[in-house]
Amino acid sequence: VLKNMRQMYGSEFERNSASLKLSTLPPVKMIPKQLVHLFQILLENAFENVSGRPLIIEIGGFVTAGRLHLQVTDNGRGIKQVYLDKVFDVFKQTDQPSDRIGAGLAIAKEIVRKYGGEITAKSEFGKGSTFEFSLPIATT
């Protein structure tokens, strides 16, 4: 899924001189459409908040207790601390100009919750953001 995201957003990667760094990750147990939607939201959020430098998005994680703990990090504008506790609320936006309605991260939160996880955001304004969450790994 993650490799396909690079193809899906090829023009965005080119426009933003962006790179995507992926760790080797195990498959997760969830509906593929929801996994795609989750990563679409996180990538679109990164593209919406680029800074003046080439965008770098890193996706990595580790497995513990049957769950894949993921980190999606970008070096974009970041989020001001005043907004950090509200980014997962529906229709809440930062003071950055946008034509979006502010529901993407709220949807991401609900997708992660559906699979027994929580999503959190860490950010330093001007330096970038990291979204952390866990998903159940697939068992064979």
N, C-alpha and C positions, 0 to 999 in steps of 0.2 A: 504494500500500500504506500509506504513512504517513498519508495523509488518512483512509483507512478506519480506522486505529487510533484516531483521535479518536472516531469513531462507536462502535467496539467497546468502548471504555472510557469512554463518556459518563458513566455513573454514578460511576466513580472520579474523573473530572475534576471533576464537580460536588461530590462528597463532600469532596474535598481543595482546593476552590477553585483548581484547577490550570489552567494554561494550557500550550499546546503551540506552540512557535515553530519553524516549518519553513523552511529555506532551499529554494530551487528546486534540485532535484538531478536529474541524469540517471538514466535507467533502468540497472539493474544486470543482469548476466547470471547468473542463478541460479534454482533451482527456487522458484517463488512461495511455496509452503508453507513452505519453509525461511526465506525472507526474513521472512514473517509471524511465524514462530516466534521468530526472532532478536529482532525488535522487541517481541514480546510479553514475552519474558524481560526485556529492558531496561526497558520501561515498568512491568512488575510489580515489578521491583526498585526503581524510583523510588517507586512507590506504597507499597511495603512500608517504605520508609525516609523517610517524610515527617517534617518538623520541625514546629514550631508555626506556621510562616508558610505562606502560599499557595504551593503547589508550582509551580515553573516548570521545564519540560522544554524544552530546545533541541536541535534536530537540524540539523546543518549539515555542510558538507564542501567538498572541492575535488578536482579531477581532476588526476592526473599519471601519466604512463607507463601509460595504459590502465586505471587503477584509480581508484575513488572512495574517497577517504579521509574517513571519517565521524567525527564527534564527537557523542556523546549526553551532554548535560550536564544535571544537575538541581541544585536548591538544597536538597536534603533533608539528612538527618542526617550524611551522609558516612560514611567508613569510617576507623576508627582505624588508624594506621600499622602497628601490630602485626599486623593482619589483611590488609593490602593485598596481600601476596605470596601469600596463600592463597585469595583470593576466587574463583579459577577452578578450585579443586580440588573434586572431587565430595564431597558431604556435609560440607563445611566451612562454618561459619557464624560470624558475628561474635557478640558478646555481647548483641546486640539481641534481645529476645524475639520469637519467630516460631514459627508452626506449620509452616513450610516445611521441606523436607528438605535443602536446600542443594545442589541439583543444577543449578539454572537457569543460572548463569554458566558452569559447566563445559560444559553443552550449547551455550551461545552460543559458547564458545571453539572447540568442535569444528565448529560450523557455519561459522564464519569460516575456520578452518583448511582445511576442505574446499574452499574457494574461494581458497586460496593466501595467506591473510592471517593476521595475528596480532591479538589483541585485548589491550589494556592498560587498566589503571585508574589514574586519578589521583584523589586525594581529600584533602580537608581536613576532619577531623572537626568537625561543627557547621556546615559551610558548603556541603557538597555533593560530588558526584562527577562525573567525566567518564570515559566509556568511549570509546576510540579504536580504530578498526579500518579495514581497507580491503576492498573488494569489486571484482570485475572489472566494468567498465562494459560495457553492451550495445553491440554494433556492428551497424549496419544492413546 
